Amino acid sequence: MVRWMKGFVPTLVLVAGNLFAADKVNVNTASAAELKQLPEMNDARATAIVNYRKSTGEFIQVDELELIPQVKPIYGKIKDHVVVE
């Protein structure tokens, strides 16, 4: 038997057959302001992601974020909070 805490509603999103937590950030569509909600993300890093995406096209895999020098140091802290859709 599963018991839920009163007022707690888990939120999941079904996308192309995969379940994603609704609070993940899609790095292919997120603005710099949305990216700044990620752990240790600042203006410079968020802008670097947006600029990289504009110059190279959409990300195919999350680990491509490691190719951005400003983001590489925090990749381990953000990888579980982002998706590529």
Secondary structure, DSSP 8 states (H G I E B T S, - for coil): -----TT----EEEETTEEEETT-EETTT--HHHHTTSTT--HHHHHHHHHHHHHH-S-SSGGGGGGSTTTGGGHHHHGGGEE--
